[in-house]
Amino acid sequence: MDVKPQMKQAIFLVWILMVPAGLWFTYNNYPPNISVNWLDLLAFLLLTSIVAAVPIVINNMFIFLIQWVALATFLRFGLFAEIIFAQIAVVVLLLKLRILRKGELFRLPLNLNMFFLVSFISGMIYYILGGQTGPNLTHDPRSLWLAVLYVVLNYFLNQIMVSFNLFFIYKIKKSFFGKDFFVETVTTLITLPIGFVLYILYNQVGLIGLLFVGIPFVSLSIIFNLYYSSEKINEYLQKASEIGHQMAERLYVDDVLDLFIQKLSEMLPVDYSYILEADGEVLKLIRRMEAGLVMPNESLSLKKQEGICGMVWSKQKALLFTSRKEWQQYTTDNIPNDVESIIGVPIIRSKKLIGVLLLASKQKRAYEKSQLMIIDILCSHFAVAIENANNFEQTKRQSERCALTNLFNYRYFETLLTEEFKKVANFERKILSLIILDIDHFKQVNDTYGHQSGNEILRELAGRLRKLVGGLGTVARYGGEEFVVLLPDMSKVEAYQMAEQIREMVSNWPFTLQQSLELGNNQQKIMITASIGVATAPEDAEDSLALIRHADRALYVGAKRAGRNRVAEYSSC
């Protein structure tokens, strides 16, 4: 609901030009009834403020029912007092709603203008039609009927002004006779007779009448609020359970992190969110979201007692700050300058802290203490989900990797090759090349230097291949002393050149053995060679098995039989 700066300035200007002049006019033409004790007037003002500060909550709607107090004030003390009380009530309402912050201050004069116009127009019509105010209206049936008219006018003018503000200022198209209109109409019809009762009781028994009427009404509002709070907590608990189930279904750590932050941002007023992981003696930032977008992680690390997150880690207790003044002396967390409210919650698994969650909002008092319990429950679900995801990823890595070389294994390679061939078949990829490498006379290496030395050669060769190929393709151990390199979008000529570089890298640089069978020699360097075959799809093969078979044929027929230590490409001729 963005409002243009020019409109905000116009709203302030209207209040300056209209409200003070309107109050002066009202005071001079319809002066307040000053025959009453000032203590009584202050008592009515106090009741008005309390009622404004304790709204009734129905279906997640905040209904501020001050009309009944305003009616009694108007009938007893006159229009001027009612307008002054209404202006004060508006300030109380907006403080209760916590919207009087930078960028939203125009709402104060906007609502003051609306309440002033509603009170002034309905009151003027009442006076023009001959209505009177004071203590003796119960003996004047005409004034009582005009008071009913005043109530109706006041209510409908209020609804019209609300619709006007929504349409012309906030640019929101909303039906006049919607659910909000129905709820407010019913609650107003129920509560406004209380205004007449308050007026009559005050005239009969004085200030004690305010207690007879005000205490039950305020108590009812408080009961409604307590019921709403419990209902809201139950709703939060249900959402927390649903989010916990959703996180448990995620198999990867990144998916769990993203879902956790996303759901928190949907459930709470979150502008910034951070997850830090406990890594030894420091906390490291592993996820950062700002304005709904996942941002690159900063190189942020905190120690215990350092910053808000460090305090949460040290105390292993959640912290809540409602404004910047409360936390700015503690922070070294690089928190943005526009943050006001902060929640910091420890993430604990098996009585061990594994991380810290920090949520921040630009609003003051954006978070409540009851929400800490919900976030704590969510952090417990999150800790379990992260542990499960870590276990899954570790198991998956172990199943996809060769334990000796840490390269991808045969099973992973075949799955990847099948997927890449589908892309070729669907014209998502134009070409796919495959390199197969086999170490020459590797059995002699094992027989001469031992299998431990053979394993050292395999590990070193894997590292060299990974470094040389880089991001151009995928390196895997195909079995024994055989390695494969899958090169998407690389032509046969380019793949051949890559294979030649691999061959030279193997044959021209010696391999270091740390555990040779030869006694007295702790470190030894040996030279080895490799034979390599190259094939390309769809030029040489129409399916994945054919591509492997043809690259293997090039390896053994074109390279091994031709003398080894060479590269051969598949040819159908």
N, C-alpha and C positions, 0 to 999 in steps of 0.2 A: 504494500500500500504506500507507494511513493507519492509524496505531495511536493509539487514544484515550490522552489524557494519564494517565488513571487506570491504564490497563494498563501504561504506561511506568513509573509510580511503583511499581506492584506488582512489576514485574520487578526493579527496583533493590532493593526491600525483601526479596524472596526471596533474592537473592544475599547481602545483608548477614546474613540470619538463617541461611542454609544453608551457604554455602561456608566461612566461617571456622570454624564449629562442626564441619563435616565434616572439615576439615583437622586440627583439634585431636583429634577422635576417631580419625582414621586414624593420626596420629603416635603417640598413646598406646597404641593397640591393635595396630598393625602398623608398628612403627618402621622407618625406612629402614636398609638394610644399610650401616653406617658403616665397614666394614672396607676400603672402597675409597678410593683416592686422590681428594682433592677435585679435582685437575686432570682426572681421568678423568670425574668427574661434570660438570664444566664443558664438557668436550669433547662429551659426549652432549647437553648443553643447546644448545651451539652448532650441532651437527648438526640437532637438532630445529628450531631457529629458521631455519636455512638452507633446510631442506626446506619449512617452512611458507611461506617467502618466495618460493620458486620453484615455483609450481604447474604442473601439466601441463594443457595446454589441448587438449581434444578436442571437436570439433563446437561451438565457441564456449562450452563449459562449462569452468569453472575447477575442476579436481579437485585438492584439497589432500590429498596422501597422506602424512600423518604417522603413520598407524597402525602402520607397520612399525617406525619408530623408537620409538614409544610401547610397542610389544610388547617390544622388546629392553630398553628402560628398565625396564619393569615386571618382567620376569623377572630382571633383574640387580640392580636397586636397590630394588624393592618398590613398593607402591601409592602411598605418600606422594610419592616422587620423580616418579612418572608423572603424578600429579594436578598437581603444581607445574609440571612441564614443559608439560603440556597447557594450563594456564591462560596460561602465557607464550606458547605457540604461538598461542593464540586472539588475543592482542593483536597479534602479528606478522601474522596473517592479515588482521585488520581494517584494520591500517595499509596492508597491501598493496592491499586493496580500496578504500582511500581513502573509507571511509564513516563515519569517526569525526568527524563534523561536527555542528554545532548542529541539533537536532531528530532526529538519528539515533544519539545516544550510548547510547540504551537497548539497541542491538544488542550492545554490549560485555557488559553483565551477562547479557543473554539467551543469548549463545553461551557465556559462562563457566559459566552454570548448566547448559546442555546438556552441555558437555564434562565438567563435574564429575560430573553424575548418571550419564553413560555409564561413565566411569572407575570411580566409586565402586561402582555396582551390580555391574558385571561383575567387578571386583576382589574385592568381598566374597563373591560366589558362589564365585569361585575359591578363596578362603581357607577358606570354610565347607566346601567339598567336600574339603579336605585338601591343597590345592595349596601349594607352597613357592616362595620366591624366593631367589636367590643364585647362586653360581658353579657349582654341582654338579648342575644339573637334568638334564644329559645322562645321568646314571647312574640317574635315577628316571623310568622310563617312565610311571608314573601322573601325575606332574607335567607331563610333555610332552603327554599326552592332555588333561589339564585346561587346558593352555595353548591347545590348539586350541579347546576349548570357550570359553575366555576370549575368543579372537579372534572366534568366531562371535557370542557374546553382545554383545561390544563393537560389532560391525558392525550387527547388527539393532537394538540399542538406539539407535544413532546414527540409523538410518533412521526409527525410530519417533518419536524426538524431533524430527527435522526435519519430518516430516509433522504432528506435533502443533503445532509452532510456526506452520507455514503455515496450518493450518485454524483454530486457536483464537486466534492472535494477529494474523496478517495477513489472516485471513478469505479464504484462497485455497483453492478446492477443486481438488485435484490427485490424480490416480491414484497410489496407492502403488507399483504395479508399472509405472511409466512408463519413458520413455527414460532419464531421469536415474538411476533405480534400476538399470537394466540396465548402463549405462556404469560406474557406481561399483562395482557388483558385480564386473564383469569385471576392472577395474583393481585392485580390492582383492585379488581372488584371485591376480592376477599378482604384486603387490608384497609381500603379507604374508609369504610364505616368506622374503623378504629379511630380515625381522625375526628369524627363527630363525637365518639365516646370520650376521647381525650379532652376535647373542648368542653363538653358538658361536665365531666368529672372535675376538671380544673376549676370551673366556675363554682362548683358546689363545695368541694373539699380542699381546694388549693393545691399546693405542690405535691401532696400525697397522691393526687390523681395521676401524676406522671409516673409514680412508682407502680400504681395499680395497673397501668396500661403498658408502660415502657419495659418493666422487668420481664413480664411474660413474653412480650414480643421479641426482645433481645435474646432471651433464653431460648426461644424457639429457633431464632436465627443461628445461635451457637450450636444447637442440637443438629440442625440441618448441615452446618459446616462440618461437624464431627462425623456425621454420617457420610458426607461427601468425601472427607479425607480418608475414611476407612474404605469407601468404595474405590477411591482412586488408588489406594495402596493395593487393594485386591486386584485391580486392573494391572498395576505395575507388576505384581507377582505373577499374574497369568502371562504377561508379555515376557517376563524374565524366563519363565519356564519354556515358552515357545522359542525364544532366542537360544536358550541352552540346547534344545533339541536340534535346532538348525545348525548350530556350531558343531554339535557332535556328528552331524552328517558330513561335514567338510573333511576331506582327507589330507589337504595340504595346508601348511602353516600360513602361507600368504592369504589363502582363502578365509581361514579362521580370523586372521587379523583384520582383514577388510570388512568382513561381515560384522564383527564385534563393534568396530568403530562406527560403521554405517547405522547399525541398529540403535546404538547409544545416541547418535545424532538425531535420529528420528523420534526417540522417546523423550529426550531432554533438550533444553535450549543450549546446544553446544555449538560454539563458533570455532573452537580449536580443540583438538584432542591429540594426545601423545601417549605412546606406549614405550616404556623403557624396560630393558631386560637386564637382570642381575648377571654380570659376567665377572666372577671373582670378587674383587674389592670395589668395582665400579658399576654404575648403571649406564647402559648404552642405549641410545635412541634407536628403535627398530621400526617404528611406524609413526607417521605424522600426517594429520589431516587438518586442513584449514578451509573454511567456507565450503565444506562438502567435497573437497578434492584431495586426493592422496598426493602429498608433496614429497620431493626427494628428502631422504634422511640427512640431517646435519651431523657432523662429527662431534656430537655432544656426549660427554661422559661426566658423571657426577659421582662423588664419594659420599659416604654416610655423613649426615648432618649438613650436606652441601645443597643449598636450594630447597625448595618445597619437596621435590621428589626425594632428595636425600634425607629430609626429616621424616617423610613417610616410611622410608626404608629403615631408618634407625629405630623409630618408635613402633614400626609395624602396625600402625593405626591410621585410620582415615582422617583426613584434615579437610575442613570446610571454611572457606573465606568468602564473605559476602560483598566485600568491596576491596579496591586496590590498596587503600590505606592499611588494611589488616595484614597484607602479605608482602608488600613491596620491599620491606626491610630484610626479608629472608631470601629473596629469589636471586639465583644465579642461573636460572633455567632458560634464559633467552625467551622469556614470555613476551608476546607482542604488547605494545604500549597501550592498546585500546581495551585490554582485558580488565574486567572488574571482578567477577565471581570465579572462584576456583574450587574444584574438588580434586583431592589427591587420595587414591585408594591403593593399598598394597595388594598385589596378586600373589596369593599363597597356595602352595600345593604340598600336602603331607607335612605341614607345619614348617615349611621352608619357603622363604620369600623368593619368588622367581622373577618378579618384575613390579613395576609401578604404573598405574593408570592415572593420567592427569587430564581433567576436562576443564575447559575455560569458556566463559561467556562474557560478552561485552556488556551485559546487563548487570546492574547491582542487584543483590539478593535473588539471583536467578535460581539458586538451588536451596532445597530444604533439607533439614536433618533426616526426615523420613526417607528421602531419596538415597541417602548413604547406604541404608540397609539393602535397597534394591540393587544398587551398583555393586555392593559387596557380594551379593548372591550371584550376580552376573559374572563378577571376577572369578568366583569359584568355578562356575560353568566353563569360563574361558580357560582357566588353568588346566582343567581336565581335557578340554578340546585340544589345546596346544600340545599337551603331553601325548595324546593319542595321535595327533597329526605328525609330531616328531617321530614317534615310533613307526608310523606307517611309512614316512619318507625314508627312514633309516632302513627299514626292511626292504622297501622298494629299491633303494640304492644297492643294497647287498645282493638282491636278486638280479639286478641289471648290470652289475659290475664284476669284473674279474678281481678276485681277492688279491692276486699277486701284483698285477700291473695297475689296478684301479681304472683300467679302460673299460668301456662297455663290452659286455660279453656276447656270445653267439646268439642267445635268446633275444636280447634287446636289438641286436643288429638285424636279425631277420624280421622282427616286427617293424622296425624303422624302414627297412628296404621295401616291405610290402606297402607301407603308407606312401612312400615316395613314388612307387610305381603307380599307385592310384592317381597321384597328382599328374603323372605323365599321361596316363590314360585319359584323364579329364581335361587335358591341355592346360593345367595349372602350372606345369613345369615343362619346358621344351626338351630338356636333355638331362641325362643322369649317367655319371661315369663311376666306375668301380675299379679300385686298385687292390690286388691281392699280393701280399709279400710273404716270402718264405725264407728263413735264414738257411744259408748253405752249410751243409755238413754239421748241423747242430748236434747230432749224436756224438760226433768226435769231440766237440767242445765239452759235453757232459762227461764223456769217458775220460778225457784228459784232465780236466780241471774240477770235475765234480758237479753234481746237480745244483748245489747251492750257488756255484759260480754261474751255471746256466741260468738260474733264476735271476741273478744280478744282471746278466746281459738282457734278459727279457724286460726287466724293470727299466733299465737305462734306455733301451730301444723304444719302449712305450713313451717315456718322457720326451725323447727326441722327436718322435712322430707327432706327439701332441703339440709340441712347440712349433714344428715346421708347418703343419697343416693349419693350426689355429682355427679361426672361424670359417674357413673355406669349406670344411667338411667334417665328417664324424669318423673318428678312429676307434676301431674295436679289435679285441683279440679274438680271432676266429677259432683258434684251437692250437694247442702245442706251441710250435714256433711260427705259426701263421698269423698274420695281421691283415686287416682289411681297412680301406679308406673309402668312404662313400662321399662323392663330390657332386652335389646337386648343381644344375645349371653350368656344368663345366664340360666343354667339348673334349673329344678324344685327343686332339692335339695338345690341349692344355693339360689334360690328365696325364698324358705321356710325359710332358715336361715336368710335371709334379713328381711322377714316379722316378724320373731320372735324377731329380734333386734328392729324393729319398735314397736312391741307390748310392749316390756319391756321399751322402751324409753317413751312410752305414760303412762304406768301404774305406773312406778317406780318414776317418777319425777313430782312434783306438778306443776300446771299451775297457773300463777299469774293474778289476776283480779284487774284492777285499778278502774272500775266503777260498783261496786256491788250495788244491790238494797238495801242491808242492810245499814241503816243509821249509821253514825259515824265510819264507817270502810272504809277508803280510799283504802286500799290494802288488798287483801285476797287471800289465796292459797287454791286450791281445787284439788282433785285427780279425774281423769277420766280414763276410759279404752276404748279399741277399739277392735272390731272383724275384722278379716282379712281373705280374701279368696285368693288362689293362683291357677293359671292355666298356662299351657305351650303349645305352638304350636311348631311343628305340632302334638305333642303327644296327646294333649287333644282337638284340634280344627283344622279345615281345612280352616277356614275363620275368619275374624276379629270379626264379630258379635258373632260367636260361642265362641270365646275366652273370650269375655266380659261376655257372658251368663253363661259360665261354672265357671269363677272366681266368679261371683255374686252368683251362686248357692252354691259354696263352702263357701262363706261368710255367707249366710243366713241359709243354711241347716247344714253345718259342723261346723260353729262357733256360730252363734246367737242361734240356737235351742239347741246347746250343752251346753249352759250356759254363752256365751259371754266371752270377754277377752281371746280370744284364736285365734290360726291360724289354718285354715283348707285348705287342698289342694283338688283339684277336682279329683274325681275318678269316672270312668264310671261304676264301679261295684255297 
